[in-house]
Amino acid sequence: QVQLVESGGGLVQPGGSLRLSCAASRSIFSFNAMGWHRQAPGKERELVARIFPGGSTNYADSVKGRFTISRDNAKNTVYLQMNSLKPEDTAVYYCRAHASGLDYWGQGTQVTVSS
């Protein structure tokens, strides 16, 4: 059983920054991909960013240039650095890992961007 534990959410003013962390219960190299998704009230869950074992990444157009996904292999942890936050970034952010045809999800962490 894979466990993903997110942390780092909170309340931040527009233009501010937050860093989310996702700690996995096993080596992140065992996954085909890891990523962050988000779900705002009344909206579908959407992909924010992904990172692959080789280090390549991709991002949703809405966050390109503002968010950065990275990893610490020794800590089995993936991060999402979020800069220049906007009110429309407000959502519950979920960590996701994909392996052997299965998806694993964290419990989610709330990010609220408001003045």
Secondary structure, DSSP 8 states (H G I E B T S, - for coil): ---EEEE--EEE-TT--EEEEEEESS-GGGSSEEEEEEE-TTS--EEEEEE-TTS-EEE-TTTTTTEEEEEEGGGTEEEEEE-S--GGG-EEEEEEEEETTEEEE---EEEEE--
